[in-house]
Amino acid sequence: MSNLPKPAVIDTYELGALLTYATRYALGRKTYAVNDVCCSLRKCWKYLREADKAVIRRDVLEEVRRHRPDAAAGCDLDDWRSILELP
């Protein structure tokens, strides 16, 4: 018998909402949150509704377009661009 916790059950709407909130939190930050959120987005992308994908893409695209080449957060641009390349 395992002592591991059972996985949480979350519906598609809740998943999309949480990932949208997480994306908006991480945009513009210079912390590990960017990589964590992008990893979660890539992992869960296939489960998101098209409407959620569109909102996340729009928000990420605005961040990428707003980026200044000399900004310290430039290291996170590759993570954000990887989201824009998702199907």
Secondary structure as the mmCIF struct_conf table of DSSP 4:
data_model
#
loop_
_struct_conf.conf_type_id
_struct_conf.id
_struct_conf.beg_label_comp_id
_struct_conf.beg_label_asym_id
_struct_conf.beg_label_seq_id
_struct_conf.end_label_comp_id
_struct_conf.end_label_asym_id
_struct_conf.end_label_seq_id
HELX_LH_PP_P HELX_LH_PP_P1 LEU A 4 ALA A 8
HELX_RH_AL_P HELX_RH_AL_P1 THR A 12 ALA A 26
TURN_TY1_P TURN_TY1_P1 LEU A 27 GLY A 28
BEND BEND1 THR A 31 THR A 31
TURN_TY1_P TURN_TY1_P2 TYR A 32 TYR A 32
HELX_RH_AL_P HELX_RH_AL_P2 ALA A 33 CYS A 44
HELX_RH_3T_P HELX_RH_3T_P1 TRP A 45 TYR A 47
BEND BEND2 LEU A 48 LEU A 48
HELX_RH_AL_P HELX_RH_AL_P3 GLU A 50 ARG A 66
TURN_TY1_P TURN_TY1_P3 PRO A 69 ASP A 70
HELX_RH_3T_P HELX_RH_3T_P2 ALA A 72 ASP A 76
HELX_RH_AL_P HELX_RH_AL_P4 LEU A 77 LEU A 84
TURN_TY1_P TURN_TY1_P4 GLU A 85 GLU A 85
#
